[in-house]
Amino acid sequence: MREGWLEKRHALLLEMMRRHRIAMWIVVNEEFHDDPVTQYVAPPRPYAGGRDFFVFADAGARGLERYAITGYAEDNLVRFFQSPEEFRKVKEGIQAVVARHDPSTIGLSIEPKDYRPSRGVTRSLTKASYEFLADALGPRMEARFVPAGPLIEEYLDTRLPEEREAYAELCAATEELTRRALSNQVIVPGRTTVGEVRRFLYDRLAELGYGTWFQPDMRVQRKGSAGQLSRGFLGVAPEKVLIERGDLLHIDFGLTSFGLNTDWQKMAYVLRDGETDAPAGLKNLLANTNALQEAVARAARPGIASGDVYDAAMNAMKARSAESVAQGRVPFAAQIYSHPLGNQGHGLGPSIDFRAASRNDPPRPLRLGSYVAVELNTKAAVPEWGGQEAFAMEEDPAELTSDGYRFFRPRQTEYYLIK
């Protein structure tokens, strides 16, 4: 399936290279130090060569020419790349390919000077591999080395229609595991710890054969116990914390499979004796967060700058908070930190994010079909908690359509309840 996707990705690459004025793109993979792009430009399999090169060349009227310069060739490589026997000596192979095309620019994963955000996936070329290329190709070609960051971003932020079914399946699996973790199947109030919930998730990942790109985090909010903040966010609870009745629980969790990643946050309330639902103040808080999700989804359109979507959503929330005060309800504060999803959990592409807004980043238009984690929260005083502030944090994968963001799964509009 993934090799089928790779054929379609390669078919898009030449136009992207020309758009970013890159005549040749070289991805270098080192033994036991894989380039993060390798599994998305070459068949997703182990590469154990000391140094493997995957080269994409703009051959003019002949289109895109692809070369795998490795110490060996296999059937699944030659399906996608030219890899003749003379390429077994990689230095002579890279020299021959570059001489054949004499590219005006050579894109590499090197630190860009004026490209934001600079991320590990866009600056992954090691110093040793850079020096290898510079030595093999000489000063004339080294002068043509350019950062490939913008090309890498577009390549990884472009989703294929064929990926959607598999990604929807992955989102459904993430939802199922998170819902189970925040249920009486796993949690017994007064007996279960945060660490036991996390270990349940790790065990299920192993049993089902999924990976994850970050450790599952859990947060606990409790009346009379103000949550500690970390970097402006509610801090993760230590594993020793015992889950009690009346707690407001939150899980941040994501799955990895098919070369794709999810990012997911949901909340649960642990009922006190005699309760059948969460307190009204907490329910109103989640309703505000749902409204914030809707504001982001409604404002987004292909081609609109992510910063404009952020401004529109925040303005809508300021109006809603003022309306709440006018109607005798408590005011609330909103925070948005949504980010691209796909081949990475924190993917490349435009982010709808308060940090980007505070830095006044250059406008970055949204791409049709791209995936995003609509990640955000609202905070307000809870009357039933004596005016103590609480957060309602949600995160849902969504895809950008011509009518805005469409969520892969129904959003959480009610807390999961733990009896």
N, C-alpha and C positions, 0 to 999 in steps of 0.2 A: 504494500500500500504506500509506504513512504517513498519507495523508488518511483512509483507512479507519480507521486507529488513532485519529486525531484525533476522529472522530465518537464513538467509544466512550469516549474520555477526557472529552469534553464531557458525556456522559451521566452520568458519575460526579461531576461537579464540584459540582452544587448541594448534594448531601448533604455533601460536604466543607466547602463554605462555611458551611453551617449548623452543622456540628460545631465550626468554629473561629469562629463568630459574626462572620462577614464578610458584610455585606449586599451589597456591591459590591466587585469586584476589578478594578483598573485596571492593565494592563501597558503601559508606555510604551516605544516603540522609537524611537531616534534614528538619523538617517542616519549611516552608517559607525560607529555605536556601538550595535550590536544588544544588546537586553536578552537575557541568557542563557536566559530563559524563552520568548521569542517563538516560536521554532520548535517549541515543544511545546504552545502554546495557539492558534497560528494555522498556516495551511498553511506547510510548510517551503519557503520561496522567498525570493529577495532582497526586501528592503524598502528603498526608496530615498527615502521621504518624509522631509522635515525632522524631523517628529515625528508618529508614528502611535500611535493609542490603540486597545487592544483591551479592551473593557469587558464584564464578566460581572455581571449584576444578578439578585438574588433577587426575582422578581416574584410571590411568594406562590403563590396557586393556579394562576397561569399558568406557573409553573416558572421555568426559567432563560432569561433573555433576553440575547442576545449582540449586541454592536455593534462594528463596525470604523469608527473615525473617522479617515479618511485623506484626503489630497488627491486620491485617485483610488480607483476600485473596479474589481475584476476578477472574472471568473467564479469563480475558486477562492476568493476572499474571500466573495462573496455566497452561496456554498454553505453557509458556516458562520455568517455574521454579517449582521445588518441593517446596511446601509450606504447609506442614501438620499442623494440628491444634496445635500440641505441640510447634510450632514456634510462637504462639501468644505472648508468653513472650520472648521478643527479647534477653535478656541476656542469658537465658537458651538455646535459639535456636542457637545463635552463638557459644556457648560453645559446644553444641552437634555436630554441623557440623564440627568444627575444630577438636574435639576429634575423630570423625569418620574417618577423612582423615590424621591427624597428618602431616600436610604439612611441607616440609623442608624450604620453604620460603612463606611469605605472603605479596603480593604486595598491597601497600596502596598509596594513593595520598598524599605523604609527600615530603618535600623539598629534592631533590637529592643533593648530594655533588659534583658529577663530571659529571653532565648531562646538556648539553646546547642545546636548550634554556630551562631554567626553566620558566614555564608559570603558570598562575592561574589554568588552567585545569589539570596540573600535580601535583599541590601542594595544593589541595583544602580541604583536611581533616582538620577539625577544631581541636583545642587543646582539647576541651571537648570530641569530639568523639574519638580522639586518647586515651585519658585517660580512656574512657569507655571501649575500646577494651583492653587496657593494663590491666585494673583491672579485666575484665571478663575472659581473657585468661591466665593471670599470667606471671611472668618473663620469664619462659621457652619459651613461644610463642612470647612474646614481642621481645626477642632476634632474632627472625626470621622475624621481620618486615623489608621490603625492599621497596625502592621507586619504584613505578610502572610506572614512567615517560616514559621510552622507549617503554613499552608495550602500554601505552595509545596513544603515538604518532603513532605507527604503526597501531593501531586499527582505529584511526580517520583519518589517511592519506591514508587508503586503500579504494578506491572507488569501488563500485559494478557496473557491467555492467548495472544492472537494474535501477540504479539511473540516468543514462545518459539522458534518454528522459525527465524526470521531470526537470533535471537541465538545459537542453537546452531550455525548455519552460520558465524557470525562467530567463535565460539570455535574451531571446527574449522580455520578459516583461520589464526587466530593460532597454534594448535598446529603446523600444517604449516610455517609460516614459521620459527617458533622452532626446530623440530627440524632444519630444513635449515640454519639459521644455525649450529647446534651440531653440525655433521657435517663429514665430509671433503669434501663438496661445496664447502664454503666455507673450511674451516680446513686448512692444511698446517702441522703443528708445526714451529717454528723459522723459518717464513717469513711467516705471517699475523699481522697486528697487530689489536688491539682495534678500531681505527678502520676497518679493512677489513671486519670483521664488521658494524659498525654501518652502513657505507655499503651493504653488501649488503641490509640490511633496508630502508633508505631507497629504494634502487632498486626493490626488489620492490613496495613500497607504491605507487610511482609507476606501475609497469607494470600493476598489478592494479586501480588506481583506489581504493584504500583511503586513508583518512586515519589519523592517529594523534593522540592528545591529549597525548603527552609523548615526549621523545626516548628511543630505546631505550638502556638502560643496560647495561653489562657490568662484571662484577666477576671478578677473578682471584685465587685463593688458591693459594699455592705453598709447598712445604716449605722451611723456612729463611728465609722472608720473611713476617713477620707483616703481616697486612692492616691498613691504616689505617682507623680508625673515623671516621664523620661523623654527628653528631647521634645517636650511640648505635648506628648501623648500620655495616656494612662499607661502606667508601667505594668509589665508582665508579673503575674503572681508567682512567688516561689513554689516549688513543687510540694513543700511540706504543708501548705495551707489546706486546712480542712474545710470542705464545702458545707455550709450551714443553711438552715431554713431562712428564707428572706434574702438570700444572696442573689445578685444579678450577675450572671455569668456571660462570658464572651470568649469565643474561639476564633483564632486566625489560623487558617489551614489551607494547604494547596497540594494538588496531585500533579505528577509528571508521568506522561505516557505519550506515545506516538510522536515524540519530539515536541510536544506541546505542554503547557503548564496552566493550571488554574490558580486562582487566589480567591479566598472565600472567608467571609466573616459573618457569624450569626450569634444570636444572644438567647439566653434562657433565664427564666425566673424560677427560683426554688420556693414553692409555696410554703407559707407558714401554716400551722395548725388552724383549721377552720377556713382557710382561703381557698377559693376556686379559680382565682385569676390574679394577675399582677395588679398592684395599686394603680389607681387612675393616673397619678402623676407620672409613673413610669410608662404607662401606655401612651400618654400624650407625648412623652419624649420620643418614643419610637415613631409616632405619627409625624412628628416634625422631621425626623430623619428620612422617612419615606417621602415626604414632600421635597426634601433636598435632592433625593435620588431622581424624582420626577423632573425637578427643575434642570438638573444636568442633562438628563436624557432628552428633554424637550428642546433645550437650547442648541444641542449639537447638530451639525450638518456637515457633510463633506465639503471641504474647502474653507470652512470657517476656522479662524485662528482659535486655538485652544484657550488662549487668554480671554477672548471675547466670550466663550462659553462659560468660563469661570466667573467673569464679571456679571453676566446675565443671571446665573444661578444664585450668586451671592446677593444681588439686588433683590431677587424674588424672595429670598429668605429674610432679608431685612424688612421687607414689607410685611411678610407673614408674622414676624416677631412683633412688629408694631401693632398689627391687628390683634394679636394675642393679648397684648397689654390693654388695648382698648376694650376687649371683651372680658377683662377681668382675670385672664390667665397669666401665668408667669412668662417673662421674656426668655428667649433662648439665644445661644450663639452657635453659629454653623462653621464647619471647617471642611474643606475639600482637599483631598490629596490623591486623586485618581491617577492611574498610570497605565501605559500600554501593557498588553498581555500577548502571549503567543509562544514563540520559540524560547523566550525567557519569561520568568515570572514577573520581574521588573524589566519589561521590554523596552526596546528602542522606539522612539516616535514621540509625538506631541503628548504632553502631560497636562491634565486639567488640575492644577496644583497650586496651593497657596505660596509655596516656596518659589516657584517660577514667577508667580505674579509679583512677589516682593522683590525679586531680583530684576523685574522689568525685562525679562527675556525677550528676544526678538519674536515676532509673530510666527507661529508654526501651524500651518493648516492641517486639519484632520483628513485622514485618508478613508475613502469609501471602503467598507468591508473590514477595516481594521478592528481588532479586539481591544477592549479596555477593561480594567478593573475599576468599576465605579465605587471608589473607596472614600468614605467620608464619615462625619459624625455630627451630632448636635449635642449641646450641653445645656442643662437647665437645673434650677432648684426644684427639688421634689418635695411637695408639701407633706406627704406622708412620712418623709424622712427628716422632718423638722427643718426644712429649707436647705438641707444638704444637697450639693450639686452632684449630678450623675451624668454619665455619657451614654448615648445610644449609638453604637458603632456598627456599620454595615459595610459589606463589600460584595459586589456581584459582578461576574463577567458579563459583558455585553458586546454586541457587534454594531458597527456604525452602518446604518442604512440611509437611504435618501430622506427618510422621515425622522431621523434621530437615532439614538441608541435603542437597541432591542435586546432585552435581557434573555440569557439562555435558559434560565429557570425562573419560576415565579418568585418575586421578592418576598422577604419575610415581613409580613404586616402584623403579625402577632408573635409574642415571645413563645418559644418552646417552654412548656410547663413541666417541672420536675416535682413529683408528689412526695 
